[in-house]
Amino acid sequence: MSKGMGPIPDGFDADGMLLLIGGRRADHLVAEAGDTPLFVYDACMIADRIGRFRKAFSGINLHYAIKANSYAPLLRGMSKHVDGLDVASAGEMAMAIAAGCEPSDISFAGPGKRDDELVAAIDAGVTLNVESEGEAARALAIGRARGRRPRLAVRVNPDFEIKGSGMRMGGGARPFGVDAERVPSLVRELIVADAEFRGFHIFAGSQALSADALIEAQAATIALAARLAEAAGAPPPMVNLGGGFGIPYVSGDVPLNVEQVGTALHDALAARPKILAASGFAIELGRWLVGEAGVYLTRIVDRKISFGKTFLVTDGGMHHQLAASGNFGQVVRRNFPVAIASRFGAAPEEEVSIVGCLCTPLDRLADDVMMPAASVGDLVALFLAGAYGRSASPEAFLGHPAPRELLVGNM
Ligand SMILES: Cc1ncc(COP(=O)(O)O)c(C=O)c1O
């Protein structure tokens, strides 16, 4: 029996049988880029998302977590429209600066920062979200040695998680952040050592589709930030409330009602404890901003039958789009939305499995899905490829060429 797949995001039309991305035909985009496999990102869809956030969350800073997609043209557009970029390595920090982001608008989170990364961040004036007492001590020592005052926020390992989130990053033993009860004493130490205390970074999970779960987590985050600030005797200049806004990937997923989250956050902040009265607040998002705006285009290079099952073998695969293969943290592999881009809108006629070109059974892009009849040369579109595609895939595995990338439209 054929299996379902996630919903194709709104905003993708066809010209005849050809999928349009940002108003451009898929085959023309491939010709412009030179070949498949190709990631195409629609800048207008990203701009719409930013606009939707601004409307729902007025007064809240928007940060983009560049781990989701650090393609340079996309990052340049992003840095013009968001309030900050969040990076997770000195390499990402360099990309953020090259994209035109002011170092003072960059925050750097992530366990295992090396000394040379701390030096680069402190020299540039980037805010370090310190992940442990040990990392804080190294940052202070480096600041002293270089005659610079480090800008330090404390990443808190919260005592809760976002319920139902795809990736849990709080609520127990974690390599991320400092356990909440030890945060106040660390903040006092930072202040005594004359670091510039920037506030708290509290990231409790990712890929949440339930507005209620996010509302609950944000309320808990505000309460936790207030408790920590009271105990430390230090109001935080900034509270990064984390993010976690999810997008529908697989059958049965429903889009997140961000407007509901925005209204609740507005109310929660209006009633916030006094110690946070002068604090700024930020939300940091990756996939919700860019995920649905990206399409991964591959070409069918073989069509074969094995034990009665039809396989469409493409020139792409999990080395570029790991998440679609079900190997990026998923417990059960389920189909992301997929289509034959050169027969878009044609009636489904046959059940096929679409696989990549890697010599591993892990490289499945769609399992037992109904598609229009497709042949060698046809283009396959994998949707939901704007986040954690190229940036989160094992590109070097098996030595195939890197994918091409294109940003269409303007931000
Ligand atoms: C600290 C931090 N910020 C932001 C993100 C981005 O999450 P998402 O792309 O789900 O919005 C992550 C993802 O793991 C993260 O760990």
The ligand as a MOL file (V3000), in Angstrom:
LIG
                    3D

  0  0  0     0  0            999 V3000
M  V30 BEGIN CTAB
M  V30 COUNTS 16 16 0 0 0
M  V30 BEGIN ATOM
M  V30 1 C 20.6920 26.8950 20.2080 0
M  V30 2 C 19.8550 26.6990 19.0100 0
M  V30 3 N 19.2820 27.7600 18.4340 0
M  V30 4 C 18.5130 27.6490 17.3360 0
M  V30 5 C 18.2840 26.4270 16.7620 0
M  V30 6 C 17.4470 26.3760 15.5290 0
M  V30 7 O 16.3360 25.5500 15.6460 0
M  V30 8 P 15.2160 25.5310 14.5390 0
M  V30 9 O 15.8640 25.4410 13.2180 0
M  V30 10 O 14.4060 24.3550 14.8620 0
M  V30 11 O 14.4460 26.8160 14.6650 0
M  V30 12 C 18.8480 25.2790 17.3250 0
M  V30 13 C 18.6110 23.9720 16.7270 0
M  V30 14 O 18.9810 22.9450 17.1850 0
M  V30 15 C 19.6590 25.4250 18.4760 0
M  V30 16 O 20.2460 24.3760 19.0370 0
M  V30 END ATOM
M  V30 BEGIN BOND
M  V30 1 1 1 2
M  V30 2 1 2 3
M  V30 3 2 2 15
M  V30 4 2 3 4
M  V30 5 1 4 5
M  V30 6 1 5 6
M  V30 7 2 5 12
M  V30 8 1 6 7
M  V30 9 1 7 8
M  V30 10 2 8 9
M  V30 11 1 8 10
M  V30 12 1 8 11
M  V30 13 1 12 13
M  V30 14 1 12 15
M  V30 15 2 13 14
M  V30 16 1 15 16
M  V30 END BOND
M  V30 END CTAB
M  END
